[in-house]
Amino acid sequence: MKILDWYILKRYLFTFTMLLLLFIPIMITVHLAEKIGKILENEVPFSEVMVYLLDFTVYFSYLLFPLFLFISVIWFTSKLANNTEVIAFLSSGVSFTRFLRPYIIGASVVAIFSIILGLFLAPKASEGFNDFSYKYLKKGRKAVDNTDVFRQINDQEIIYVSNFNIGNNVGNNFTLEHFEGNKLKYKITASSIRYIPKDTIYRLKNYVKRDIGEHEDGLEILKVKDTLFSFNVKDLTPPIYAAEVLMYDDLKRFIKEEEARGSSNVGRFKLVLYRKWSLPVSVFILTIIAVAVSSQKRRGGMGVNLAIGICIAMIFVFFDKIFGVMAEQSDFNPIVAVWFPNILFGILAAYMLYNAKR
Protein backbone atom coordinates (compact mmCIF):
# COMPACT_ATOMS: atom_id res chain seq x y z
CA MET A 1 0.00 0.00 0.00
CA LYS A 2 2.94 2.34 0.40
CA ILE A 3 3.31 2.37 -3.39
CA LEU A 4 -0.34 3.44 -3.76
CA ASP A 5 0.04 6.10 -1.06
CA TRP A 6 3.14 7.61 -2.68
CA TYR A 7 1.58 7.42 -6.13
CA ILE A 8 -1.54 9.38 -5.11
CA LEU A 9 0.34 11.76 -2.78
CA LYS A 10 2.83 12.71 -5.49
CA ARG A 11 0.01 13.25 -8.00
CA TYR A 12 -1.89 15.32 -5.40
CA LEU A 13 0.99 17.69 -4.61
CA PHE A 14 2.34 17.81 -8.18
CA THR A 15 -1.05 18.68 -9.74
CA PHE A 16 -1.75 21.31 -7.08
CA THR A 17 1.68 22.91 -7.57
CA MET A 18 1.40 22.90 -11.35
CA LEU A 19 -2.09 24.42 -11.21
CA LEU A 20 -0.75 27.22 -9.02
CA LEU A 21 2.18 27.83 -11.37
CA LEU A 22 -0.16 27.88 -14.38
CA PHE A 23 -2.75 30.19 -12.84
CA ILE A 24 -0.31 32.69 -11.28
CA PRO A 25 0.91 34.11 -14.65
CA ILE A 26 -2.71 34.29 -15.84
CA MET A 27 -3.74 36.15 -12.67
CA ILE A 28 -0.84 38.59 -13.04
CA THR A 29 -1.51 39.17 -16.75
CA VAL A 30 -5.25 39.82 -16.28
CA HIS A 31 -4.68 42.08 -13.28
CA LEU A 32 -1.87 44.00 -14.97
CA ALA A 33 -3.96 44.48 -18.13
CA GLU A 34 -6.72 45.96 -15.98
CA LYS A 35 -4.47 48.31 -13.98
CA ILE A 36 -1.78 49.23 -16.52
CA GLY A 37 -3.50 52.49 -17.45
CA LYS A 38 -3.39 53.86 -13.90
CA ILE A 39 0.14 52.57 -13.37
CA LEU A 40 1.38 54.43 -16.47
CA GLU A 41 -0.68 57.50 -15.60
CA ASN A 42 0.94 57.73 -12.15
CA GLU A 43 4.42 56.97 -13.56
CA VAL A 44 5.00 54.23 -11.00
CA PRO A 45 8.66 53.10 -10.82
CA PHE A 46 9.26 49.66 -12.34
CA SER A 47 10.76 48.31 -9.11
CA GLU A 48 7.60 49.22 -7.17
CA VAL A 49 5.43 47.51 -9.80
CA MET A 50 7.46 44.29 -9.53
CA VAL A 51 7.24 44.27 -5.73
CA TYR A 52 3.49 44.96 -6.01
CA LEU A 53 2.98 42.02 -8.40
CA LEU A 54 4.87 39.74 -6.01
CA ASP A 55 2.68 40.89 -3.11
CA PHE A 56 -0.41 40.48 -5.33
CA THR A 57 0.61 36.89 -6.13
CA VAL A 58 1.08 35.89 -2.48
CA TYR A 59 -2.06 37.77 -1.37
CA PHE A 60 -4.46 36.17 -3.85
CA SER A 61 -2.80 32.75 -3.89
CA TYR A 62 -3.45 32.56 -0.15
CA LEU A 63 -7.12 33.52 -0.57
CA LEU A 64 -7.66 31.07 -3.45
CA PHE A 65 -5.65 28.21 -1.96
CA PRO A 66 -8.64 25.90 -1.25
CA LEU A 67 -10.18 26.43 -4.70
CA PHE A 68 -6.92 25.66 -6.53
CA LEU A 69 -6.62 22.54 -4.40
CA PHE A 70 -10.23 21.52 -5.06
CA ILE A 71 -9.88 21.78 -8.83
CA SER A 72 -6.51 19.98 -8.87
CA VAL A 73 -7.87 17.04 -6.82
CA ILE A 74 -10.88 16.70 -9.13
CA TRP A 75 -8.60 16.87 -12.16
CA PHE A 76 -6.16 14.10 -11.31
CA THR A 77 -8.70 11.87 -9.49
CA SER A 78 -11.01 12.03 -12.53
CA LYS A 79 -8.09 10.86 -14.67
CA LEU A 80 -7.57 7.95 -12.27
CA ALA A 81 -11.26 7.10 -12.49
CA ASN A 82 -11.36 7.34 -16.31
CA ASN A 83 -8.35 5.01 -16.52
CA THR A 84 -10.24 2.61 -14.18
CA GLU A 85 -7.36 2.90 -11.70
CA VAL A 86 -9.75 3.72 -8.84
CA ILE A 87 -11.77 0.60 -9.61
CA ALA A 88 -8.57 -1.46 -9.66
CA PHE A 89 -7.51 -0.07 -6.28
CA LEU A 90 -10.88 -0.77 -4.64
CA SER A 91 -11.23 -4.20 -6.30
CA SER A 92 -7.95 -5.28 -4.71
CA GLY A 93 -9.61 -5.14 -1.31
CA VAL A 94 -8.68 -1.55 -0.40
CA SER A 95 -11.50 0.24 1.43
CA PHE A 96 -12.55 3.68 0.29
CA THR A 97 -11.43 5.13 3.64
CA ARG A 98 -7.99 3.58 3.13
CA PHE A 99 -7.93 4.90 -0.43
CA LEU A 100 -8.61 8.37 0.98
CA ARG A 101 -5.60 8.33 3.36
CA PRO A 102 -2.95 9.76 0.96
CA TYR A 103 -5.37 12.54 0.09
CA ILE A 104 -5.67 13.46 3.77
CA ILE A 105 -1.88 13.39 4.12
CA GLY A 106 -1.58 15.70 1.10
CA ALA A 107 -4.27 17.98 2.53
CA SER A 108 -2.30 18.11 5.81
CA VAL A 109 0.83 19.25 3.96
CA VAL A 110 -1.11 21.95 2.12
CA ALA A 111 -2.96 23.01 5.30
CA ILE A 112 0.33 23.44 7.21
CA PHE A 113 1.71 25.50 4.34
CA SER A 114 -1.52 27.55 4.37
CA ILE A 115 -1.12 28.24 8.11
CA ILE A 116 2.50 29.36 7.65
CA LEU A 117 1.46 31.54 4.73
CA GLY A 118 -1.45 33.07 6.66
CA LEU A 119 0.47 33.76 9.85
CA PHE A 120 3.75 35.05 8.43
CA LEU A 121 3.82 35.75 4.67
CA ALA A 122 0.29 36.91 3.80
CA PRO A 123 0.26 39.85 6.30
CA LYS A 124 3.40 41.34 4.75
CA ALA A 125 2.10 40.78 1.23
CA SER A 126 -1.26 42.30 2.17
CA GLU A 127 0.45 45.44 3.48
CA GLY A 128 2.39 45.94 0.24
CA PHE A 129 -0.62 45.14 -1.94
CA ASN A 130 -3.01 47.51 -0.13
CA ASP A 131 -0.48 50.33 0.28
CA PHE A 132 0.25 50.29 -3.45
CA SER A 133 -3.45 50.03 -4.35
CA TYR A 134 -4.54 53.03 -2.28
CA LYS A 135 -1.50 55.06 -3.28
CA TYR A 136 -1.70 54.58 -7.05
CA LEU A 137 -4.81 52.63 -8.07
CA LYS A 138 -7.56 53.82 -5.74
CA LYS A 139 -6.98 57.54 -5.58
CA GLY A 140 -10.02 59.27 -4.19
CA ARG A 141 -11.05 56.23 -2.13
CA LYS A 142 -10.35 56.38 1.57
CA ALA A 143 -8.07 53.79 3.12
CA VAL A 144 -8.99 54.69 6.69
CA ASP A 145 -12.06 54.78 8.90
CA ASN A 146 -12.17 58.60 9.23
CA THR A 147 -15.90 59.44 9.30
CA ASP A 148 -17.87 59.64 12.56
CA VAL A 149 -14.85 58.55 14.59
CA PHE A 150 -16.14 57.54 18.02
CA ARG A 151 -13.55 55.91 20.26
CA GLN A 152 -12.71 55.11 23.83
CA ILE A 153 -9.06 56.15 24.04
CA ASN A 154 -8.47 54.76 27.54
CA ASP A 155 -10.43 53.81 30.65
CA GLN A 156 -11.37 57.42 31.32
CA GLU A 157 -11.70 59.24 27.99
CA ILE A 158 -13.98 59.02 24.97
CA ILE A 159 -13.59 61.16 21.85
CA TYR A 160 -15.69 61.96 18.82
CA VAL A 161 -14.77 63.62 15.50
CA SER A 162 -17.31 63.96 12.69
CA ASN A 163 -14.54 63.50 10.11
CA PHE A 164 -10.75 63.55 10.01
CA ASN A 165 -8.57 64.38 7.00
CA ILE A 166 -5.28 62.51 7.28
CA GLY A 167 -3.82 64.61 4.47
CA ASN A 168 -3.71 67.80 6.56
CA ASN A 169 -4.34 66.23 10.00
CA VAL A 170 -7.52 68.26 10.55
CA GLY A 171 -10.78 67.04 12.06
CA ASN A 172 -14.14 68.74 12.55
CA ASN A 173 -16.59 68.84 15.46
CA PHE A 174 -14.26 67.43 18.09
CA THR A 175 -15.51 66.26 21.49
CA LEU A 176 -13.64 64.71 24.43
CA GLU A 177 -15.38 63.46 27.57
CA HIS A 178 -13.36 62.59 30.68
CA PHE A 179 -14.88 60.23 33.26
CA GLU A 180 -13.80 59.23 36.74
CA GLY A 181 -15.73 56.13 37.67
CA ASN A 182 -19.21 56.65 36.23
CA LYS A 183 -19.16 60.42 36.63
CA LEU A 184 -18.38 62.91 33.88
CA LYS A 185 -15.68 65.26 35.25
CA TYR A 186 -15.12 67.52 32.23
CA LYS A 187 -15.99 67.87 28.58
CA ILE A 188 -14.00 69.54 25.81
CA THR A 189 -15.54 70.62 22.51
CA ALA A 190 -14.02 72.41 19.49
CA SER A 191 -15.17 73.24 15.98
CA SER A 192 -11.92 71.78 14.64
CA ILE A 193 -8.81 69.93 15.81
CA ARG A 194 -5.48 69.94 14.03
CA TYR A 195 -2.44 67.84 14.80
CA ILE A 196 0.91 69.68 14.42
CA PRO A 197 3.63 67.01 13.98
CA LYS A 198 6.49 69.47 14.41
CA ASP A 199 5.47 70.31 17.98
CA THR A 200 3.49 67.07 18.61
CA ILE A 201 0.55 69.15 19.85
CA TYR A 202 -3.11 69.55 18.94
CA ARG A 203 -4.56 72.94 18.04
CA LEU A 204 -8.24 73.39 18.89
CA LYS A 205 -10.37 76.19 17.44
CA ASN A 206 -13.39 77.57 19.25
CA TYR A 207 -12.28 75.65 22.31
CA VAL A 208 -14.76 75.12 25.15
CA LYS A 209 -14.01 73.16 28.33
CA ARG A 210 -16.74 72.55 30.88
CA ASP A 211 -15.64 71.25 34.31
CA ILE A 212 -18.52 69.48 36.01
CA GLY A 213 -18.73 70.58 39.67
CA GLU A 214 -20.88 69.46 42.57
CA HIS A 215 -22.91 72.67 42.63
CA GLU A 216 -21.81 74.66 39.62
CA ASP A 217 -19.74 74.11 36.45
CA GLY A 218 -16.52 75.81 35.46
CA LEU A 219 -16.28 77.13 31.92
CA GLU A 220 -13.19 77.92 29.84
CA ILE A 221 -13.67 79.43 26.38
CA LEU A 222 -10.81 80.24 24.00
CA LYS A 223 -10.60 81.05 20.31
CA VAL A 224 -7.50 78.85 19.90
CA LYS A 225 -6.02 76.35 22.33
CA ASP A 226 -2.80 74.34 21.94
CA THR A 227 -2.69 71.22 24.10
CA LEU A 228 -1.50 67.62 24.42
CA PHE A 229 -3.63 64.48 24.34
CA SER A 230 -2.90 60.84 25.13
CA PHE A 231 -3.83 59.65 21.61
CA ASN A 232 -2.20 60.05 18.21
CA VAL A 233 -3.52 60.37 14.68
CA LYS A 234 -2.90 56.74 13.72
CA ASP A 235 -4.89 55.60 16.74
CA LEU A 236 -7.80 57.69 15.52
CA THR A 237 -7.75 56.55 11.90
CA PRO A 238 -6.24 53.08 11.41
CA PRO A 239 -6.31 51.77 7.82
CA ILE A 240 -9.41 49.72 6.95
CA TYR A 241 -7.05 46.88 6.06
CA ALA A 242 -5.04 47.27 9.29
CA ALA A 243 -5.91 43.77 10.55
CA GLU A 244 -4.66 42.09 7.38
CA VAL A 245 -1.10 43.35 7.83
CA LEU A 246 -0.59 42.24 11.44
CA MET A 247 0.97 39.03 12.73
CA TYR A 248 -1.31 36.79 14.77
CA ASP A 249 -0.44 37.96 18.31
CA ASP A 250 -0.36 41.61 17.22
CA LEU A 251 -3.73 41.12 15.54
CA LYS A 252 -5.35 39.79 18.72
CA ARG A 253 -4.04 42.76 20.71
CA PHE A 254 -5.18 45.17 18.00
CA ILE A 255 -8.72 43.75 18.04
CA LYS A 256 -8.94 44.14 21.83
CA GLU A 257 -7.85 47.76 21.56
CA GLU A 258 -10.34 48.46 18.75
CA GLU A 259 -13.17 46.86 20.76
CA ALA A 260 -12.34 49.12 23.70
CA ARG A 261 -12.38 52.13 21.39
CA GLY A 262 -15.74 51.22 19.89
CA SER A 263 -14.43 50.85 16.33
CA SER A 264 -17.05 50.13 13.67
CA ASN A 265 -14.61 47.80 11.88
CA VAL A 266 -14.21 45.18 14.62
CA GLY A 267 -16.30 42.68 12.65
CA ARG A 268 -13.99 43.04 9.65
CA PHE A 269 -10.91 42.64 11.83
CA LYS A 270 -12.25 39.49 13.51
CA LEU A 271 -12.99 37.95 10.11
CA VAL A 272 -9.29 38.21 9.28
CA LEU A 273 -8.36 36.55 12.60
CA TYR A 274 -10.78 33.62 12.30
CA ARG A 275 -10.01 32.95 8.64
CA LYS A 276 -6.41 32.14 9.51
CA TRP A 277 -7.75 28.87 11.00
CA SER A 278 -10.90 28.26 8.95
CA LEU A 279 -8.97 28.29 5.67
CA PRO A 280 -6.76 25.26 6.53
CA VAL A 281 -9.86 23.35 7.70
CA SER A 282 -11.60 24.04 4.38
CA VAL A 283 -8.65 22.33 2.65
CA PHE A 284 -9.65 18.99 4.21
CA ILE A 285 -13.36 19.48 3.56
CA LEU A 286 -12.91 20.38 -0.09
CA THR A 287 -10.43 17.53 -0.58
CA ILE A 288 -12.98 14.97 0.66
CA ILE A 289 -15.74 16.47 -1.52
CA ALA A 290 -13.44 16.50 -4.56
CA VAL A 291 -12.50 12.83 -4.10
CA ALA A 292 -16.13 11.80 -3.59
CA VAL A 293 -17.20 13.67 -6.75
CA SER A 294 -14.37 12.58 -9.05
CA SER A 295 -13.66 9.00 -7.95
CA GLN A 296 -16.64 7.69 -9.94
CA LYS A 297 -16.26 7.00 -13.66
CA ARG A 298 -19.03 8.93 -15.43
CA ARG A 299 -20.38 8.69 -18.93
CA GLY A 300 -19.48 12.28 -19.70
CA GLY A 301 -15.90 11.75 -18.54
CA MET A 302 -13.68 14.26 -16.76
CA GLY A 303 -15.70 17.24 -18.02
CA VAL A 304 -18.76 16.25 -15.99
CA ASN A 305 -16.68 15.90 -12.81
CA LEU A 306 -15.04 19.29 -13.40
CA ALA A 307 -18.43 20.93 -14.05
CA ILE A 308 -19.87 19.50 -10.81
CA GLY A 309 -16.75 20.49 -8.90
CA ILE A 310 -16.70 24.05 -10.21
CA CYS A 311 -20.39 24.47 -9.30
CA ILE A 312 -19.70 23.28 -5.75
CA ALA A 313 -16.66 25.59 -5.54
CA MET A 314 -18.70 28.60 -6.68
CA ILE A 315 -21.41 27.86 -4.11
CA PHE A 316 -18.72 27.64 -1.41
CA VAL A 317 -17.28 31.01 -2.47
CA PHE A 318 -20.79 32.52 -2.55
CA PHE A 319 -21.54 31.46 1.02
CA ASP A 320 -18.11 32.59 2.21
CA LYS A 321 -18.48 36.04 0.63
CA ILE A 322 -22.12 36.66 1.57
CA PHE A 323 -21.57 35.80 5.23
CA GLY A 324 -18.32 37.78 5.26
CA VAL A 325 -20.13 40.90 4.03
CA MET A 326 -22.86 40.39 6.62
CA ALA A 327 -20.26 40.30 9.41
CA GLU A 328 -18.49 43.41 8.05
CA GLN A 329 -21.61 45.52 7.53
CA SER A 330 -23.79 44.44 10.48
CA ASP A 331 -23.71 42.88 13.94
CA PHE A 332 -23.67 39.36 12.48
CA ASN A 333 -21.29 37.16 14.50
CA PRO A 334 -17.91 36.91 12.69
CA ILE A 335 -17.29 33.37 14.03
CA VAL A 336 -20.55 32.17 12.50
CA ALA A 337 -19.77 34.02 9.26
CA VAL A 338 -16.37 32.34 8.93
CA TRP A 339 -17.26 28.82 10.08
CA PHE A 340 -20.78 28.39 8.67
CA PRO A 341 -19.57 27.55 5.10
CA ASN A 342 -17.13 25.00 6.57
CA ILE A 343 -19.83 23.43 8.74
CA LEU A 344 -22.32 23.32 5.87
CA PHE A 345 -19.85 21.83 3.41
CA GLY A 346 -18.45 19.56 6.12
CA ILE A 347 -21.91 17.99 6.39
CA LEU A 348 -22.02 17.73 2.59
CA ALA A 349 -18.56 16.11 2.61
CA ALA A 350 -19.69 13.51 5.18
CA TYR A 351 -22.81 12.72 3.14
CA MET A 352 -20.90 12.41 -0.15
CA LEU A 353 -18.21 10.28 1.52
CA TYR A 354 -20.87 7.94 2.89
CA ASN A 355 -22.40 7.51 -0.58
CA ALA A 356 -18.97 7.08 -2.18
CA LYS A 357 -18.17 4.24 0.21
CA ARG A 358 -21.35 2.47 -0.89
Disulfide bonds with the S-S distance in Angstrom:
none
